[in-house]
């Protein structure tokens, strides 16, 4: 899910369940700071409010190093994001990582790669 900065409104109560991924670029992505310009976008004070999103029983392989990206707005952080039994391993020999910024999330069951503090 990608949202341009400066947006308004909300996206809530969204579920992604029982998905198998094979060699997928950007398997799980929430980006409230999306910018499709060649030059860097200026940080905005508003964003689409994102809440109550569930990722459950998601497994497979990632073609990109960042398998999980939860990059939320400083002004309007994501909240109520829940990951349950989410396991995304690298397609090749390289590792996978999770990038998590300005997000309130919880996890249960297996969860890999984990967000770094």
Secondary structure, DSSP 8 states (H G I E B T S, - for coil): -EEETT--SEEEEEEEEEEEEEEETTSEEEEEEE--SSS-----S---EEEEEEEEEEEEEESSSEEEEEE--SSS-EEEEEEEEEEEEESSSS--EEEEESEEEEEEEEEES-B--
